[in-house]
Amino acid sequence: MATVLSRALKLPGKKSPDLGEYDPLTQADSDESEDDLVLNLQQKNGGVKNGKSPLGEAPEPDSDAEVTGAGKPHLSEVTTEGYPLEPLGALEQKAASSIASYVRTSVFLLMLVISMVLVLVCAFLIPCPPRDLHSTWSRHLGPQGGGDLSPLDLADVNGDGLRDVLLSFVTSGNGSTAGVSRSPAVLVCLSGMNGSTLWSSPLPEEARDITCLDLMPGRVAETVCLVTGTHKMLSAFNATSGKAIWTLDPHYLPNGTLAAPGVVLPDLDEDGIRDLAVLVIGELQPDLCFLLVSGRTGNPVGRPVKYNIVGVGNLIGPQVYITTNGAAYILFGFGNIQAVALRDIFVQAQNRDSLPPSLQIDEPEWERRRSINLSELIDIYSDGVELLQTVKVPGSNSSNLLITTSRGLVLLQGQNLTPSWTLSLQGLRSQPTPGYFTDDETLDFLLQIPNGVGLKKVMVVDGDSGMVAWSYSIPCHMEEAPATSAAAVDQKSVFLFWAEGLSAASPNPDVVLGTEPPSLHHLYLLHPAFPSILLDLANATGTVTASEVGINDLWKDAFYVTRTTGPSSEGHPAPLVVSKLSLRWALMEGQVVQLKETAPKIGRGELRRFLSRIKFVDSPYQI
């Protein structure tokens, strides 16, 4: 206390704010506060421990003021107001930090502006992928001048990601007009987007088949459309421009006509392009030969190869079959199925023994059957064959043979030609439609069988066992109405077929009678998840002669294209109508037809939610 009073008397006082003079006692109190602040700062920075300062120096014990003064150089300087002063280094660090923060902010804003500019540039310069805005369209191509065939195929010819429609028909009023001759037929390409005409090319005769494919697999090449006529025409067209690339010279077929569409073979002349084979038949049935054609030039690859074959029934094939080992055979026949090795045809056509690599492979299981009759022809099946389909086995490189006979359906294993199953049916005339109906991931088949006057039975056959998985009898006066299917991402398929109007209820649960005139036909959809209902998607008057399903890969949608011949009036040819229908749009707008009551009952909301989630993909199976 004495020391404090002494210091208070020695140090100058603090000026009183009221009297305008210094007050020694007030000044002493201020000094004590100052000493306390210094001591507190020392304790916060470590204080004096064991007689040493934090820096290892011993304090001088003369007075409190000296102790205090010894510690001050090692602490932040204290102002008279009691606040520490920042050192110069800290100020420099703050200035540098402020500059770095400014630079970072400037760089961020600059990058943000550049990104916005790039987004705007991309939005205006890079076009968005075309969307299929036309869910449905119908194109009237005018009257057609007869013709019994209805070729139809789909291919993307203009690069917009949506497959376009190619068809051929016989023009009306053949002959010449004002001295200008008119072609008897025309090949037309319609836009899959809106049905407008992309191009058209005249044909010298009615077309039997149109097949669009890539003759150069594994390379970026333009799509080629092969058109086979009813007599001697075989032409390859550029699908983009519609111009003919080559045409087979009819002089190579002096005594015969083309019996069937051309089939695509492996590359035989080793020019990088796959080649073709056509079956030529003369006036008499035994007069039959194969002609190999170059896929690049359309010229024959060697001479015709003749075979004497006798059979009773429809012409079967020709179809190319590639075995599991890679051996190539051609299947054909009249009411039966026989096979000839492509290797044998090539050797006779070229009259030489050297073979290209693609033909140097044998199939022991097939060749074993050749030794029975010691001939070049191999007997595959000979029991009233009506139709033949090669069906790809999912998950492998092999195919099975689905044979439609006058007595039923037979599935042969492609590897050893033994029957997997046989289904006895009478009256099956239309081609079975493959698709996934059951849960075993094996291809099933939709069949349409006449079942009395104005009725047909639609059934689904399990592809694994050959048992009937679903069936129903419906009214239909349309003969051989086409059916098709579309695959979804969940390994299921929807099946599409035509029939007449179905009533909501029927006294007989096995038959639903029509409620509309026979001239109006409806397109029905069957989904395996709801086997007790059908969806009525659309209707049409006239006769549906051909149909195809295409996939819009971008939007995971499928569209259904039909070729319809309208009702003809007296003295006027029947009009030709081509229509397109988006399946996802039709699923939302379709009418539900209840085939039988189920428990619990299927709600409309539940059904719409399920249908809205369906996504379609390219078919994983080929025929």
TIVO-653378 format. One record per residue: y, z, x of N, C-alpha, C in turn. Coordinates in steps of 0.2 Angstrom, whole numbers, plus 5000, padded with zeros to 4 digits. Each point is the difference from the previous one (the first is absolute). Layout:
<nodes>
YZXYZXYZX...
</nodes>
This chain:
<nodes>
499450005004500650004996500650005004500050045006500550005004500249935003499449975002500149935003500349964995499850004994500349964995500850014999500250075000500750014999500449985006499750015006500349985006500249925000499549964998500149935000500549984994500050044995500549994995500750015002500150055004500650015003500349955005499549985004500149955006500249934997499649984995500049934998500649994995500349955000500649984996499750014992500450024996499850014993500149934996499850014994500049944996500650014995500349954999500650004996499950014993500350054997499950014993500349954995499649984995500349954996500650024996500050074999500650024995500650025004499950035006500650035004500249955005499649955002500249955005499950035007499750065001499950035006499250005002499950015006499350015002499750074998499450014998499750064998499450015005500150055005499550015005499350024997500050044994499450024997499649944997500449964997499749944997499749965005500449995006499749965005499450035003499950075001499450035002499449984996500250014993499449984996499849935001500549955001499849935001499650005006500150045006499749995006499250034999500050054996499350034999499649944996500349974995499649954997499849945004500549995005499849955005499550025004499950065002499550035005499350004996500150024993499349994996499849935000500449954999499849934999499749985007500350025006499749985006499350035001499950074998499450035001499549974995500249984994499549974995499849935003500549965003499849945003499550015006500150055004499550015005499350024998500050044994499350024998499749944997500449954997499749944997499749965005500350005006499849955005499550045005499850054998499550045004500250075003500750015000500250065002499950025007500050065002499950035007499350044999499549975004499450035000499850035007499850065000499850035006500550005006500650004998500650005005500249935002499749954997500249935002500249964994500449965002500349954995499449954999500149964994499549944999500049965006500449995004500049955006499750045006499850064999499750035006500550045004500750014998500550035004500150074998500150055004500150074998500750014998500150044994500650014997500450055004500750005001500450055003500150064995499850065002500150054995500750045000500549965003500750045001500350014993500049964996500350014993499749954995500150014994499749964995500349935000500750005002500349945000499749955006499850045005499749965006499449974998499650044996499349984998500149944995500550014996500149954995500249935004500450015005500349945003499549975005499550045002499449975004499649954996499950024994499649964996500349944997500750004999500349944997500049935003499950005007500049935003499349974998499550044998499349974998500049994992500550014997500049994992500549954999500049984993500549954998500750045000500549975002500750035000500250024993500350064999500250024994500750004999500249984994500850004999500250064997500650015000500350064997499850014993499849954996499850004993499350025000499650005005499350025000499549954999500249935001499649954999499849965007499449985001499849975007500349935000500249985006500249945002499449955002500049944998499449965002500249975007499449995004500149975006500249935000500249975005500249935000499449955000499450025002499449965000499750004992500150054997499850004993500549954996500650005001500549954997499849935002499849995006499849935002499349984996499650055000499449984996500149994993500450034997500249994993500349934999500449985005500449945000499449945000499650015005499549955001499550004994499850054997499650004994500449974994500650015000500449974994500049925001500149985006500049935002499349974998499450035002499349984999499949994992500350054996499950004993500349944997500649995003500449944997499749945002499749995006499649945001499449994996499650064999499449994996500249984993500550034997500349984993500249935000500349975005500349935000499449965000499550015005499449965000499650004994499950064996499750004994500349964995500750004999500349964995500049935002500049985006500049935002499349974998499450045002499449984998499949994992500350054997499950004992500449934998500649995002500349944998499649935002499750005006499649945002499450004995499750054999499450004995500249974993500650034998500249974993500149935000500349975006500249935000499349965001499550035003499449965001499650004993500150054996499750004994500349954995500650005000500449954996499849935002500049995007499849935002499349984998499650055001499349984998499949994992500450044996500049994993500249934998500549975004500349944997499649945004499850015006499749945004499349994999499650064999499350004999499850004993499749944997499950004993499450054998500050034995499550044997499449964998499450035001499449964998500049984992499949944998500049984993499650044996500250024995499650044995499949964994499350014998499849964994500350034994500649974998500450024995499749984993499749945000499749974994499350034999499950044996499450034999499549954996500349964996499649954997500449944999499749945001500349934998499549964998500249954996499649944997500349945001499649955003500349935002499649954996500449964996499649954996500149935004499449975002500049955005500049934996500050014993500049944996499349984998499949944997499349984998499649985006499450015000499549975005499649954997499949955004499649944998499250015000499850054998499250015000499850045006499449995002499750035006499650064998499450015003499650064998500150065005500349995005500050055006500750035000500050065002500650045000500150045007500149965005500050045007500750045000499950065003500650045001499850055006500650015004499950045006500750035001500050065004500650035002500150005008500649995002500250015007500750005001500250045005500750015002500249945004500449954997500249945003500750005003500450054997500750005002500250065004499550045002500250065004500450064997500050004994500350064996499650064999499450005002499550055000499750014993500149954995499750004994499649934999499450014998499649945000500249954994500049945002500249944995499449974997500149964995499549974996499949935001499449985002499949935001499549984994500149944997499549974995500149935000499549974997500049924999499849994993500349944998499849984993500149934999499749974995500149934999500649984996500449965002500649984997499949964994500450014995500049964994500349935001499749954996500349935000499949975007499450005003499949975006500149924999500149975006500249935000500649995004500449954997500749995003500550004995500650025002500650004996500549965004500349954997500549965003499849975006499449985001499749975006499950055005500050074999499950055005499350034998499550005004499450034999500050085000499750034996500050075000499350035002500050055004499450035002499650034994499350005001499650034994500050075000500250045006500050075000500650025005500150064999500550035005499850075002500250025006500050075003500650035000500150064996500650034999500050075003500550025003500150075003500650044996499850054997500550044996500250075004500650025000500250065003499750064996499750045004499750064997500650054998500649995002500550044998500349994993500149944999500349984993499749944997499549975003499649944997500449935001500550005004500349945001499649955005500149944999499649955004500250005007499650015005500250005007499949935003499449974998499949935002499449974996500049945000499449964996499849945004499449985000499749955004499649964995500049935000499549964996499350005003499649994996499350005002499649944997499649975004499749934998499550014994499750064999499550024995500150074998499650024995500050074998499750045005500350065001499850055005499450044997499550015004499550054998500150075002500350015006500150065002500650005005500350065000500650015005499850075004500050005006499950065004500550005006500450055000500550015005499750055005500049985007499850055005500349985006499850045005500249995007499549975004500049945003499549975004500050025007500550045002500150025007500050085000499450034999500050074999500250045007500450054999500250045006500749975003500249954997500749975003500549994994500650005002500549994995500149934999499749984994500049934998500249994992500249944999500249994993499450004995500150024994499450004995499949934998499349985000499849944998499750004993500149954996499750004993499549945000499450014999499549955000499949984993500049944998500049974993499449965000499550014996499449964999500049974993499949935000500149964994499350004997500049964994499450004996499649945003500349955004499649945002500050005008500549985003500049995007500550035004500550044997500550035003499950065003500250015007500050065003500650005005500550044998500750005004500150075002500450015005500350065002500850005000500350044996500750004999500350065004500649995002500450065003500350044994499850065000500250044994500750015000500450005005500750015000500449944997499849945003500449944998499749964994499350014999499749964996499849935002500149995006499849935003499350005002499749945000499350005002499949995007499650045003499950015007499549945002499450004997499649945000499649994994499749944999499549994995499449965002499450024998499449975002500049934997499849955005500049934998499449994995500149974994499549994995499449965003500249965005499549955002499450045004500150065001499450045003499650024995500149994993499650014995499949944995499749955003499949944997499650004993499450045001499550004994500050064997500550055000499950064997500750034999499950064997500650044998500050075002500550035000500050075002499750044995499550045001499650044995500350074999500450025004500250075000500650015005500450054999500650015005499750015007500549985005499850015007499950075002499650025004499950065003500350015007500250065002500350015007499450025004500049975006499550025005500350035006499750025005500250025007500349945003500350015006500349955004499449965003499949944998499449965003500249965006500649975000500249955005500450045005500150065000500350045005500849985001500349994995500749985000500550064998499750064998500450064998500150004993499749954996500150004993499449994996499950044995499350004997499949944996499449985000499849934997499750014993499949954996499850004993499349965000499750014994499449964998500049994993499949944998500049974993499349984998499850014994499349984997500249934996499649955002500149934997499449994997500149984993499449984996500049934998499549965000500049934998499850004992499849944998499949994993499350034998499650015005499350034998500150075004499650054997500150075002499750005007499449975002499850015007500549985005500449954999500549975004500550055002499950055004500550055001500150015008500650015002500250015007500650045001500050035006500550045003500449965005500750014999500549975005500450055003500050015006500450045004500749975001500650044999500649975000500550055005500449965004500450045005500650034996500150075001500550034997500749985002500149975006500649985003500249934998499549954999500249934999499749984993499550034998499749974993499549955002499949985006499549955002499350035000499549974999499350025000499850025007499650065000499750025007499349985000499949945002499349975000499949964994499449984999499749964994499850054995499949974993499750044995499350025001499850064998499350025001499750004993499549974999499749994993499450054999499950024994499550054998499749974993499450004999499649994994499950064997500350024994499950064997499949984992499550034997499949994993500050074996500450004995500050074996500249984993500050054996500250004993500550054999500649984997500550054999500749985003500450055000500749995002500050005008500549965003500150005007500250075002499750035005500250065003500349995007500650035001500349995006500349945001500149985006499850035006500550065002499750055003500350065003499850025007500550025004499850025007499850075000499550025003499850075001499950015007500350065002500050025007499650065000499450005004499650065000500350065004499650065000500350055004500049995007499649965003500049985007500549945002500249974995500549955001499849934999499449994998499749934998500349974994500149945000500349964994499549964997500050014993499649964996500449974994499849954997500349974994499550004994500250044995499650014994500149944995499549974997500249954995499349994996500049964995499449994996500249974993499549984996500049984993499650054996500250054997499650054996499750055005500049995006499750045005500550015006499850045005500450025006499649985006500349965004499749985006500550015006499850015006500450015005499849955006500649975003499949965006500450035006499750015006500450025005500649955002500650035001500549965002499949965007499650045004499849975006499649944999499649994996499649944998500449954998500550014996500449954997500549975006500250045004500449985006499649965005499450025001499649965005499949934998499849994993499949944997500649965000500650034998500649964999500349985007499950045005500249985007499549965004499450004998499449975004500050035007500150065001499950035006499850084999499750025006499750074999500550065002500649985004500450055002500450034994500150065000500350044994500650045002500550004996500550055001499850075000500450045003499850085000499850024993500449984995499950034993499449984997499649955003499449984996499450025005500150045005499450025004499750064998500050024994499850064998499449994994499550045000499549994995499950074996499749994994499950064996499250004999499750055004499350004999499750004993500350054996499750014993500149934996500549965001500049944996499649955003500049995007499649955003499250014999499850074998499350014999499849964993500549994996499849974994499949925001500349985005500049935001499349975002499650055003499349985002499549994995500250024994499649994994499949934998500549965000500049934998500149955006500250035006500149965006500549954999500550014997500649954999500650045002500649964999500650035002500350044994499749994994500350044995499650074999500450054998499750065000500150024992499450024997500050024993500350074999500550014996500350074999499850024993500149964995499950034993499949934996499550014996499849944996499850014993500450044996499850024993500649994995500249944998500549984995500750035002500249985006500750035003500649964996500450044998500649984996500650005005500150065003500650015004499850045007500449995005499950045006500650035003500050065002500650035003499850045006500449995005499950045006500550065000499750065000500450064999500150045007500550015002500150045006499850074999499650035005499850075000500650045003500350044996500650045003499750045006500550005005499850045006499549975005499949934999499549975005500249935000499749965004500149935001499549954997499650034996499549974996500249994993499649954997500149994992499349994997500150024993499449994996500149944996499449984997500049944995499950034993500549984996500050024993499849934996499450004997499849944997499950014992500449964997499950004992499549944998499550034997499549954997500050004993499649954997499950004993499750064997499750045004499750064997500350075002500549995004500450075002500449995006500050065004500450015006499550035005500149975006499650025006500550015006499950055004500450025006499550005006500149955004499649995006500350035006499750045004500350025006500049945005500650005003500149945004499750005007499850065002499750005007499249985000499750024994499249985000499949964994500549994995499849964994499550034995500050075000499650034996500450034994499850004994500450024994500150085000500650014999500350075000499850034993500249964995499850014993500149944995499750004994500049954996500150024993500549974996500250024994499849944995499650024995499849954995500649994995500349944999500549984995499949934998500249994993499949934998500749984998500249945002500649974998500650015004499850025006500650015005500249945003500649974999500249945002500650015005500450054999500650005004499950045007500449995004499950035007500250085000499650045002500150075001500650015004500450064997500650025004499950065004500150005006499850065004500650055000499950065001500550055000499750075001500450055001499750075000500150044994499450014997500150044993499750075001499450015004499750065001500350045006499750065001500350035006499650005007499549955000499650005006500349955005500649974999500349955005499649945001499649984995499649945000500349954995500049945001500349954996499650004993500350004995499750004993500349934997499749984994500149934998500150014992500649964998500149994993499749944998499650004994499749954997500349984993500049944998500249984993499449964997499750024995499449974997500149994993499949944997500149984993499550054996500250024995499650054996500149994992499849944998500149984993500649955000500149984993500649964999500650035000500549985004500650035001500050075003499550025004500050065003499749995007500250055005499750005006500050075002499550015005499950075003500350005007500450055001500350015007499650065003499749995005499750065004500150005007500050065003500050015007499450035003499749965005499450015003500150045006499650065001500150035007499749965005500449995005499849965006499450035004499950065000499650045004499350004997499950014993499450004997499849954995500549964998499949954995500050024993500250064999500050034993500749994997500050004993500649994996500450065000500650005003500450065000500550004994500249954997500449994995499949944996500150004993499949944996500450014994500249944997500350014993500049924997499950004994500049934996500749994997500349955001500749984998500049934997500549994995500049934998500449955005499749945000500349955004499749944999500449954998499849934999500249955006500350035005500249965006499449995004499749945001499549995004500150015008499650045003500150015007500750025002500250054997500750035002499950035007500549985004500050035007500150085000499750035005500150075001500150015007500450055002500150025007500150075001500250025006500150075002500550015005500350065000500550025006499850065002500050015007499850065004500650045001499950074999500550055001499950045007500450045002500050035006499550065000499850024994499550064999499349975000499849945002499449975000499750004993500449984996499949984993500349934998499749974995500349944998500150004992500549964998500149994993499749934998499749994995499749944998500449974994500149945000500449964995499649954997500050004993499649944997500449994993499849944997500349984994499650014994500350024994499650004994500550004994499850014994500449994994500250084999500550004995500350074998499550054998500050065003499650054998500350054995499750024995500250054996500050075003500350054997500050075003499450034998499749994995499350034998499649954997499350015000499549964997499550044998499749984994499450034997499450005005499949955004499549995005500250025007499850055003500350025006499849955006499549954999499949965005500349934999500449994994500349944999500750014997500549975003500750014998500249934997500149994994500249944997500749985001500249945000500649975001500450014994500750015001500450014994500549945000500049955005500549955000499649935000500449954999499649935000499749995007499549965000499749985007500449975005500649974998500449965004500450045005500150074998500350045004499650055005500049995006499650045005500450055004499750065001500350055003499750025007500450025005499850015007499950085000499450025001499850075000499950025007500150075002499950035006499650064999499450005005499650065000500050035006500250075000500050045006499450055000499750005006499450055000500150074998500650025001500250074999500150024993500149954995500050004993499649954997499350015000499649954997500050004993500350054996500050004993500649964997500449975004500649974997500149935004500349964997500249945003500849994999500349975005500749994999500249924999500349994994500249944998500749985003499949955005500649995005500449944997499749954997500449944998499549964996500349954997499749954995500249935001499649954998500149935001499749964995500349954998499749954996499749945004499549974998499749955004499450025004499849965005499450025004500250015007499850065002500150025007499549975004500249955005499549965004499950035007500550045002499950025007500550065001499850055004500450055002499950035007500550035003500050025007500450075000499850045004500450065002500350005007500650015000500350015007500350075001500250015006500250075002500749995003500450044998500750015003499950065005499949985006499950055005500650055001500649984999500650045002500050064994499949984994500150054995499350024997499549995003499350024998499949984993500249954998499949974993499549945000499749994994499649944999500349964995499949945000500249954994499549964998500049984994499449964997500349944998499749945002500249934999499549974996500249974994499549964996500349934999499549964999500149934999499749994993500449984995499950004993500149934997499549974996500149944997500250024992500649984998500250024994499649954994500150024994499649964995500449944999499649945000500249944999500149974993500549974999500149974993499749935000500049974994499749934999500449955004499849965004500449955004500450025006499950075001500450035006499650045004500049995007499650035004500250085000499550045003500150075000500550025005500450044999500550025005499750055005500250005006499850045006500550065001499850065000500450065001499750045006500550025004499850045006500450074999499750055000500350074999499850055005500550045001499950065005500250064997499650055001500150074997499950055006500550055001499950055004499650064997499550025004499550044997500350074999500450035005500350065000500550014994500349954999500549994994499650004994499549965000499649994994499650074998499850045005499750064999500450054996500650005002500550044996500249984993499949944999500249974993499449984996499450015003499449984996499850054994499749974995499850044995499250035001499950064998499450035001499549994994499449975002499549994994499450055002500050054995499450055001499449974997499550005005499349974998499650064997500150065002499650054997500350075002499950054995500350065001499850045006500450035003499850045006500350074999499650055003500350075000500050035007500650025002500650004996500349935000500549994995500349934999500549995006500049945002500449985005500749994997500550045003500750004998500349945003500549974996500449945002500450025007500350065000500450025006499550005006499450035000499650015005499849935003499949954995499849935002500549975003500650004998500649975003500150035007499950065001500150035007499549975004499450004998499549975004500149935002500249964995500149935001500649985005500550054999500649985004499850025008499550035001499850025007499649945003499749964997499649955002500349955005499749995006500349955005499549955002500149944999499549955001500149975008499449985002499949975007499649945000500049975005499649945001499350014999499649964997499350014998499650015007499750055001499550015006499449965000499949974994499449964999500149935000499649955002500149934999499449974996500149954997499549964997499949935003
</nodes>
